Amino acid sequence: MALNIRKDAIVYQIYPRSFKDSNGDGVGDIRGIIESLDHIASLGANHIWLSPVYESPNDDNGYDISNYKAIQPQFGSMEDFDELIFEAKKRGIGIVMDLVINHTSDEHEWFKRALAGEEKYRNYYIIQKGKNGKIPNNWGNFFAECPWSKFGNSDNEYYLHLFSKKQPDLNWHNPDVFDEVKGIMRFWLDRGVVGFRCDVINIIYKNTLADGKKQLVLTGREHYLSTDGCHNILQRLRSEVLEPYGAFAVGETVFVDLLQAKALCDSDRGELDMIFYFEHMEVDQVFVKWFKTQLKPKKLMQTLTKWQNALQWNACYFENHDQPRFISRFKDLGSYRAEASRMIAGLLMTLRGTPFIFEGQEIGMVNGDFNNLSEIEDIESHNIYAMAKRLKIPKGMRWKMIKRTSRDNARTPMQWSAAKNAGFSSGKPWLKVNANYGEVNVAAESEKPNGILAFWKKMIKMRKENEILANGCFKVLFEGNRIYAFERELNGKRLISVSNMTGKRAKLPKSLQCYDKLVVSNYEKGGRGDMNPFEFRLYYAENK
């Protein structure tokens, strides 16, 4: 089964709350996105992935959906959404929706009707009696909460929520749930969307509710990670919905190994076109993401190579709405923000797979400059802080954990200009704007012919127009403590991608000194001899 997305596709992710506010209420909206389409088109992206714009009480910023077929009023109207589809299409851009089908909001009509005693809708959710006066099992929760909450006024009935208590998990053993989701997908495909990013898609089907083997985090996950039932659902959604529309699906997957990943996205499986895996996002953590260590470039290189070699087609990314800004992970970033940003652009656009860019990455945005927990909105961050407090982790260490790992690091408002609130909103932004916006913004970058934005545009253009980068094979050439090099080859022609992943000069290995046909460097006077801090080079070579 072929990919349902072109191999020259470039996807730009928008976190709507933080992208562009058109009406001054401090929250980004759909009209703000429409106003900014020319920026995305000029960048060269031909798809936009929207984080959820559905109606929601916003316990988890839209990932708690109360109506899958309505637009969140803060974001605008369905007419605004239809105009977005129309205006994006005029610019050659397709809209990708976020599909959240592991759970709904507890304010969804289905859950309300379940609470009202309608048996049909009770069966839409996972509702269980307690055991021996306790909760139904010993499972963990992604947000560091108890995964079971009392169901309505019952003394001994609980509903499962692997995330917030306001996000009850759906019961995928019920065929009615499958039919509802098919209807939701068709509703948006009929409006003109071209695909879906499927949230935590490999945990939707729970095999059993038995106790799990005790683990440091997420006890019980062996009962719901990448189950046969999940594969069956994905295959049916592919054949019954996605294929008839020619739509594609990329799945966010948690705790997947290589074999599990291949089972989800190899073409002969007929499930997903590609997946987001997280191993390269976890090379600077100890056990769980909230305990960070220094990023070791060689470990990152090895992980990138591992996944490039393992999968038929990759979803390539370094940032999204759930991750800290990537360049902020480099311990020796120092004054090299621009160089590191350009290096990441070169690296991302030369890996094999579909590149995903997160808003602000194209201007080198960094982690938020939060001073204390009161400036953080993210529910996960608050829950983790509370858990760390219960574990008697010292206050200073607790804050250091959150400051470095909070999802809000990537959610600070988009920095459009040096005007008030970075040009994001005329009102008070929903989340603190990074104080560096006077220097780091789209308007300033647009004036720099050799700046970060210009280099992203150059590399995106190259990625879209070059057959070797779109279709070529991948082969690693060098993995060192500083330098990463690989080739992309097609019909005897090769492009050699070389990146210095540190803020120090690095000697070019002898094995790479034979390449002299420089295509591009992120330094004006780069490309020869030792590599500059965070330098990227691309060479052309033909097979001997």
C-alpha positions in Angstrom: 0.0 0.0 0.0 1.5 3.3 -1.1 1.9 6.4 1.0 -1.0 8.7 1.0 1.3 11.7 1.3 3.8 12.9 -1.4 7.4 12.4 -0.5 8.1 16.0 -1.1 5.6 17.1 1.5 6.6 19.6 4.2 4.3 19.8 7.3 4.1 22.9 9.5 2.5 22.4 12.9 0.3 25.1 14.4 -0.7 25.2 18.1 -3.7 27.5 17.6 -3.8 29.1 21.0 -0.3 30.4 20.5 0.0 31.2 16.8 -1.8 34.5 16.0 -4.7 36.3 17.8 -6.9 38.3 15.4 -9.4 39.8 18.0 -7.3 40.8 21.0 -8.6 38.3 23.5 -5.1 37.0 24.1 -5.8 33.6 22.5 -4.8 32.6 19.0 -7.6 31.8 16.5 -8.4 30.6 13.1 -8.6 34.1 11.6 -5.1 34.7 12.9 -4.0 31.6 11.0 -5.7 32.8 7.8 -3.9 36.1 8.1 -0.6 34.3 8.4 -1.0 31.8 5.6 1.3 33.8 3.3 4.1 33.3 5.9 3.7 29.6 5.8 3.4 29.5 2.1 6.6 31.6 1.7 8.4 29.2 4.0 7.5 26.4 1.6 5.3 24.2 3.7 2.5 22.5 1.8 0.6 21.0 4.8 -0.5 22.5 8.1 -1.2 20.2 11.0 -3.6 21.9 13.5 -3.5 21.0 17.1 -7.2 20.5 18.2 -9.6 23.3 17.2 -12.7 21.4 18.4 -15.1 22.5 21.1 -13.4 21.9 24.4 -13.5 23.0 28.1 -9.7 23.3 27.7 -8.6 21.2 30.7 -5.8 20.0 28.5 -5.8 22.8 25.9 -8.1 21.2 23.5 -7.1 17.6 23.8 -10.2 17.1 25.9 -12.9 17.3 23.3 -16.6 18.0 24.1 -17.8 18.1 20.5 -15.9 16.6 17.6 -18.0 18.4 15.0 -17.9 21.9 16.3 -15.2 24.6 16.5 -14.0 25.9 19.8 -15.7 29.4 20.1 -12.4 31.0 21.2 -10.9 29.9 17.9 -13.8 31.1 15.7 -16.6 29.5 13.8 -17.1 26.7 11.3 -17.3 29.3 8.6 -13.9 30.5 9.6 -12.6 27.0 9.4 -14.1 26.5 5.9 -12.4 29.8 4.9 -9.1 28.4 6.2 -9.5 25.3 4.1 -10.3 27.5 1.0 -7.5 30.0 1.5 -4.9 27.3 2.3 -5.9 25.3 -0.8 -5.4 28.5 -2.9 -1.8 28.5 -1.7 -1.2 24.8 -2.3 -1.5 23.9 1.4 -3.6 21.0 2.8 -5.0 21.1 6.4 -4.3 18.1 8.7 -6.6 17.7 11.7 -5.5 16.4 15.2 -7.6 13.2 15.8 -8.0 12.6 19.5 -9.8 9.2 19.9 -8.4 7.6 23.0 -10.6 9.8 25.2 -13.1 12.6 25.1 -13.9 15.4 27.6 -16.1 14.5 30.5 -18.2 17.3 29.2 -18.9 15.5 25.9 -22.5 14.7 25.3 -21.7 10.9 25.3 -20.3 11.1 28.9 -23.1 13.3 30.1 -25.6 10.8 28.8 -23.7 8.0 30.4 -23.8 9.8 33.7 -27.6 10.2 33.2 -27.9 6.4 33.1 -28.2 5.7 29.4 -26.8 2.2 29.0 -25.8 2.8 25.4 -23.5 5.6 26.3 -22.1 4.0 29.5 -20.7 1.4 27.1 -18.8 4.2 25.2 -16.5 4.4 28.2 -14.5 2.1 30.5 -16.6 1.9 33.7 -15.7 -0.7 36.3 -16.7 -1.6 39.9 -14.0 -1.3 42.5 -12.2 -4.3 44.0 -12.4 -4.9 47.8 -13.3 -1.3 48.4 -10.4 0.0 46.2 -10.0 1.2 42.7 -10.4 -1.5 39.9 -6.6 -2.0 39.3 -3.1 -0.8 39.9 -2.5 1.1 36.7 -0.6 4.3 36.4 -1.5 7.6 34.6 0.3 9.7 32.0 -0.4 12.9 34.1 0.8 11.5 37.4 -2.8 11.2 38.7 -4.8 8.2 39.8 -6.3 6.8 36.5 -9.6 6.0 38.1 -12.2 8.5 39.2 -15.7 7.9 40.8 -18.4 7.6 38.1 -21.1 10.1 39.0 -22.6 9.6 42.5 -21.8 5.9 42.6 -20.0 4.6 45.7 -18.2 1.8 43.9 -18.1 2.6 40.2 -15.1 4.2 38.5 -14.2 5.4 35.0 -10.7 5.0 33.5 -8.7 8.0 32.4 -5.1 7.5 31.4 -4.7 11.3 31.2 -6.7 14.0 33.2 -9.8 13.0 35.2 -11.6 15.2 32.7 -10.5 12.9 29.8 -12.4 9.6 30.2 -11.0 6.8 28.0 -13.3 5.5 25.2 -14.2 1.8 25.1 -12.9 0.5 21.8 -14.4 -2.9 22.5 -17.7 -1.3 21.6 -18.4 -1.2 17.8 -20.5 1.9 18.3 -17.4 3.8 19.2 -15.8 2.7 16.0 -18.8 3.9 14.0 -18.8 7.2 15.7 -15.1 7.8 14.9 -15.6 6.9 11.3 -18.4 9.5 11.1 -16.2 12.1 12.7 -13.3 11.5 10.3 -15.7 11.6 7.3 -17.2 14.8 8.6 -13.8 16.6 8.4 -12.7 14.9 5.2 -15.9 16.0 3.5 -15.0 19.6 4.5 -11.7 19.2 2.7 -9.0 18.2 5.2 -6.3 16.0 3.8 -5.3 13.8 6.7 -5.0 13.3 10.5 -2.4 13.3 13.2 -3.7 10.6 15.5 -3.1 11.4 19.2 -1.6 8.6 21.4 -3.0 6.2 18.8 -1.2 3.0 20.0 -2.9 3.0 23.4 -6.6 3.2 22.4 -7.4 -0.5 22.8 -7.2 -2.1 26.2 -6.9 -5.9 26.1 -7.8 -6.4 29.7 -8.2 -4.4 32.9 -6.1 -6.8 35.0 -3.4 -5.5 37.4 -0.2 -4.7 35.7 3.4 -5.5 36.5 4.7 -2.9 38.9 6.8 -0.3 37.1 8.4 3.1 37.8 5.9 4.8 35.5 2.7 3.6 33.9 2.1 0.3 35.6 -0.3 -1.7 33.5 0.9 -0.4 30.1 1.5 -4.0 28.8 -2.2 -4.3 28.7 -2.8 -1.5 26.2 0.4 -0.7 24.3 0.1 -1.5 20.6 -2.4 -4.3 21.0 -3.8 -6.6 18.3 -7.1 -4.8 18.8 -5.4 -1.5 18.1 -4.0 -2.8 14.8 -7.4 -4.1 13.8 -8.9 -0.7 14.3 -6.2 1.1 12.4 -6.5 -1.3 9.5 -10.3 -0.8 9.3 -10.0 3.0 9.5 -7.5 2.9 6.7 -9.5 0.7 4.4 -13.0 2.1 5.3 -12.2 5.8 5.6 -8.7 7.0 4.7 -8.2 5.1 1.4 -11.5 6.1 -0.1 -10.6 9.7 0.5 -6.9 9.4 -0.4 -6.1 10.8 3.1 -3.1 10.1 5.1 -2.5 9.4 8.8 0.5 9.9 11.1 0.3 8.4 14.5 1.7 9.6 17.8 3.0 6.5 19.5 4.3 6.0 23.0 6.8 3.4 24.2 7.2 1.8 20.8 10.2 -0.4 19.9 11.3 -0.9 16.3 9.2 -4.0 15.7 6.1 -2.4 17.2 6.7 0.7 15.0 7.1 -1.4 11.9 3.8 -3.2 12.7 2.1 0.2 12.8 3.4 1.8 9.6 5.1 -0.6 7.2 3.2 -0.3 3.9 2.1 -3.9 3.8 0.3 -3.5 7.1 -2.3 -1.0 5.8 -2.4 1.0 9.0 -0.6 4.4 9.3 1.5 6.2 6.7 4.1 7.0 9.4 4.5 7.5 13.1 6.0 9.9 15.6 8.3 8.0 17.9 10.1 9.6 20.8 13.4 7.9 21.3 15.5 10.7 19.9 13.5 13.1 22.1 14.6 11.0 25.1 18.3 10.9 24.7 18.7 13.6 27.4 16.5 12.1 30.1 17.0 9.6 32.9 14.1 7.1 33.1 11.4 9.7 32.5 11.3 13.0 30.7 11.1 15.1 33.9 14.6 14.1 34.9 17.0 15.6 32.4 20.7 15.1 31.8 23.0 16.7 29.3 22.3 16.0 25.6 25.1 13.7 24.2 25.2 14.3 20.5 26.6 10.9 19.7 23.6 9.2 21.4 21.3 11.5 19.4 23.1 10.5 16.2 22.9 6.8 16.9 19.2 7.0 17.6 18.5 9.0 14.5 20.4 6.4 12.4 18.6 3.5 14.2 15.1 4.8 13.2 16.2 5.9 9.7 17.4 2.4 9.0 14.4 0.6 10.6 11.4 2.2 9.0 10.3 2.4 5.4 9.4 6.0 5.9 9.9 8.3 8.8 8.1 11.3 10.3 11.1 13.5 11.0 10.8 16.2 13.6 12.8 17.8 16.5 10.0 20.0 18.0 6.3 19.9 18.7 3.8 21.2 21.2 4.7 18.5 23.8 8.5 19.0 23.8 10.9 21.7 25.0 12.5 23.7 22.2 15.2 21.5 20.7 18.1 24.0 20.5 17.6 24.8 24.2 18.7 21.2 24.8 22.3 21.9 23.6 24.4 22.5 26.7 26.9 24.7 24.8 24.4 26.7 22.8 25.7 30.0 24.2 25.6 32.7 21.6 25.1 30.2 18.7 21.3 30.2 18.7 21.2 31.2 15.0 23.8 28.7 13.9 22.2 25.8 15.8 18.8 26.7 14.4 20.2 26.6 10.8 22.1 23.4 11.5 18.8 21.7 12.7 17.1 23.0 9.5 19.8 21.4 7.3 19.7 18.1 9.3 15.9 17.9 9.3 15.6 18.5 5.6 18.2 15.9 4.6 16.9 13.0 6.7 14.8 10.4 4.9 11.1 11.0 5.6 8.5 13.7 5.9 9.8 16.8 7.8 7.5 18.3 10.4 8.3 21.9 11.5 6.8 23.4 14.7 5.7 27.1 14.7 8.6 29.3 15.7 11.2 26.8 14.9 11.9 28.7 11.6 13.0 31.8 13.6 15.0 30.0 16.3 12.6 30.3 19.2 13.9 28.9 22.5 12.4 27.7 25.8 10.1 30.0 27.7 11.7 32.3 30.3 9.3 31.3 33.1 10.2 32.5 36.6 7.9 30.4 38.8 5.0 27.8 38.6 2.4 30.5 38.6 3.5 31.4 35.0 2.9 27.8 33.8 -0.5 26.8 32.5 0.2 23.2 31.5 -1.8 20.7 33.5 0.9 18.0 33.2 3.5 20.3 34.7 1.3 21.2 37.7 0.6 17.5 38.3 4.3 16.5 38.1 5.2 19.4 40.5 2.7 18.2 43.0 3.9 14.6 42.7 7.5 15.7 43.2 6.4 17.6 46.3 4.7 14.5 47.7 8.0 12.6 47.1 9.7 15.4 49.1 11.9 16.5 46.3 13.3 19.9 47.3 11.5 23.0 46.0 14.4 24.3 44.0 14.9 21.0 42.3 11.1 20.7 41.6 11.1 24.0 39.8 14.2 23.2 37.9 12.5 20.0 36.6 9.4 21.9 35.5 11.3 24.9 34.0 13.4 22.5 31.8 10.7 20.0 30.8 7.3 21.8 30.8 5.3 21.5 27.6 4.7 25.3 27.9 8.3 25.8 26.7 7.0 25.2 23.2 3.7 26.8 23.7 4.8 30.4 24.3 3.1 32.8 21.8 4.6 33.0 18.3 6.9 35.9 18.0 5.9 37.9 14.9 7.5 41.3 15.5 9.1 43.6 18.1 5.7 45.2 18.8 3.9 44.7 22.0 3.3 41.1 22.9 5.6 40.1 20.0 2.8 41.1 17.6 0.8 38.0 18.7 -2.1 39.8 20.3 -3.2 43.3 21.2 -4.5 41.9 24.5 -2.9 40.1 27.3 -1.6 36.7 26.0 -2.9 33.5 27.5 0.7 32.5 28.2 3.8 34.6 28.9 5.6 35.8 25.8 9.4 35.1 25.8 11.2 38.4 26.7 13.6 37.9 23.8 10.9 38.7 21.2 12.5 42.1 20.5 15.4 40.2 18.8 13.8 36.9 17.9 10.8 37.5 15.6 9.6 36.9 12.1 9.8 40.6 11.0 13.5 40.8 12.1 14.4 37.5 10.5 12.7 38.6 7.2 15.2 41.4 6.9 18.2 39.0 7.2 19.3 37.5 3.8 21.5 35.0 5.6 19.4 34.6 8.7 17.6 31.6 10.3 14.4 32.1 8.3 16.2 32.5 5.0 18.1 29.2 5.6 15.0 27.3 6.5 13.4 28.5 3.2 16.5 27.5 1.3 16.6 24.0 2.8 12.9 23.5 2.4 13.1 24.5 -1.3 16.0 22.1 -1.8 14.2 19.3 0.0 11.1 19.7 -2.2 12.9 20.0 -5.5 15.7 17.5 -5.1 14.9 13.9 -6.0 17.8 12.5 -4.0 16.5 14.1 -0.8 12.9 13.1 -1.6 13.5 9.5 -2.6 17.1 8.6 -2.0 18.3 5.8 0.3 19.9 6.6 3.7 23.4 5.4 4.8 25.3 6.6 7.9 28.9 7.6 7.2 30.1 8.9 10.6 28.9 9.2 14.2 31.3 11.0 16.5 31.2 13.0 19.7 30.5 16.1 17.6 30.1 15.3 13.9 27.2 13.4 12.3 27.4 12.5 8.6 25.2 10.4 6.3 24.5 10.1 2.6 21.3 10.1 0.6 21.7 8.2 -2.7 19.6 7.8 -5.8 20.6 6.3 -9.1 24.3 6.6 -8.4 24.1 10.3 -7.3 24.7 11.2 -3.6 24.3 14.0 -1.3 26.4 14.0 1.9 24.9 15.7 4.9 27.4 16.7 7.6 26.5 18.4 11.0 28.6 19.6 13.9 26.2 19.2 16.8 28.2 21.1 19.3 29.2 24.7 20.0 32.9 23.9 19.5 35.0 23.7 16.3 35.4 20.1 15.2 38.0 18.5 12.9 36.5 17.0 9.8 37.2 13.2 9.8 39.5 12.0 7.2 36.8 9.8 5.7 34.8 12.9 4.9 37.7 15.1 3.5 37.3 13.6 0.0 34.1 15.6 -0.6 34.7 19.0 -2.1 31.6 19.8 -4.2 29.8 21.9 -1.6 26.1 22.5 -2.2 25.3 24.5 0.9 26.6 25.5 4.3 24.9 27.4 7.1 28.0 29.7 7.4 28.7 32.3 4.8 32.4 31.4 4.8 31.9 27.8 5.8 32.3 24.5 4.0 36.0 24.0 4.1 38.4 22.4 6.6 37.5 22.2 10.3 33.8 22.6 11.0 32.5 25.7 12.8 30.3 25.5 15.9 26.9 24.0 14.8 28.0 24.1 11.2 25.9 22.2 8.6 27.3 21.2 5.2 25.8 19.4 2.2 28.1 18.0 -0.4 27.3 16.5 -3.8 29.1 13.3 -5.0 28.7 10.7 -7.7 29.4 7.0 -7.2 32.8 5.9 -8.5 
